[in-house]
Amino acid sequence: MTYTDAQVRAQIASVISAAASSAVVFPWWVLGVKQDMWPGMLRSSSDSNRVHAYVFTRSADQATEESMRCVRHDWIYDLWAFHYYSTGTSASNSDFTFNAELDAISAAFDDVSSLHAALKRRQPITWRVDLQVYGGELMHFAVGQLRIEAC
């Protein structure tokens, strides 16, 4: 069965929401052109009104002709993750918390048996993680890439 982009996005949002329950999840591009102007919209009321959010969009459609009448499409989604920064202690800090959350999201996508059929034909997610200042706030920032075979 072939799924639509909207169906795939809904399932990606479901996986992220389950693994990062206190984060705000936007399954569409809400950041506009200047990513440093938006921290207010990414604040989570479930996380003491601090920045804790995921935003994702489809960034590519890579098509491969399998035969004269069959073209396979791989949709690539960029997942942007934002998490407030807190120094904490060597045992408990925002760096550990953020990376544990990314690991939980990765593990959820890795568990093919629990994924909706729209996500079963996927490649493991990869993350690039950093610290950035956005809107005057230091925060953890990551961009993940998830490839879904659309048909």
Residue pairs with C-beta under 8 A, 6 or more apart in sequence:
1 117
2 150
2 151
3 117
3 118
3 150
5 58
5 75
7 118
8 75
8 77
8 118
8 119
8 148
8 150
9 27
9 28
9 56
9 58
9 77
10 27
11 115
11 116
11 118
11 119
12 27
12 56
12 77
12 79
12 119
12 146
13 25
13 27
13 56
14 116
15 105
15 108
15 109
15 115
15 119
16 23
16 25
16 54
16 56
16 79
16 105
17 23
17 25
18 108
19 101
19 104
19 105
19 107
19 108
20 52
20 54
20 101
20 104
20 105
21 46
22 44
22 46
22 47
22 52
23 44
23 46
23 47
23 52
23 53
23 54
23 83
23 101
24 42
24 43
24 44
24 52
24 53
24 54
25 53
25 54
26 53
26 54
26 55
26 56
27 56
28 55
28 57
29 55
29 57
30 38
30 41
30 55
31 38
31 55
31 80
32 38
35 134
36 133
36 134
36 135
37 135
38 134
38 135
39 51
39 134
39 135
39 136
39 137
39 139
40 135
41 53
42 51
42 52
42 53
42 55
42 82
43 49
43 50
43 51
43 52
43 53
44 50
44 51
44 52
44 53
46 52
47 84
50 84
51 82
51 83
51 84
51 134
51 137
51 139
52 82
52 83
52 84
53 81
53 82
54 79
54 80
54 81
54 82
55 79
55 80
55 82
56 77
56 78
56 79
56 80
57 77
57 78
58 75
58 76
58 77
59 76
59 77
59 78
59 145
60 75
60 76
61 73
61 74
61 75
61 76
61 150
62 73
62 74
62 76
63 71
63 72
63 73
63 74
64 71
64 72
64 74
65 71
65 72
66 72
72 149
72 151
73 149
73 150
73 151
74 147
74 148
74 149
74 150
75 147
75 148
75 150
76 145
76 146
76 147
76 148
77 145
77 146
77 147
77 148
78 143
78 144
78 145
79 125
79 143
79 144
79 145
79 146
80 141
80 142
80 143
80 144
81 98
81 101
81 102
81 127
81 140
81 141
81 142
81 143
81 144
82 134
82 139
82 140
82 141
83 94
83 97
83 98
83 101
83 139
83 140
84 94
84 137
84 139
84 140
85 94
85 131
85 137
85 138
85 139
85 140
86 93
86 94
87 93
87 94
88 94
88 96
94 140
95 140
98 129
98 140
98 142
99 129
102 127
102 129
102 142
102 144
105 125
105 144
106 124
106 125
106 127
108 114
108 115
109 115
109 119
109 122
109 124
109 125
109 146
110 124
112 120
115 122
118 148
119 148
121 148
121 149
122 146
122 147
122 148
122 149
123 146
123 147
125 144
125 145
125 146
126 144
126 145
127 142
127 143
127 144
128 142
128 143
128 144
129 140
129 141
129 142
130 140
130 141
130 142
131 138
131 139
131 140
131 141
132 138
132 139
132 141
133 139
134 141
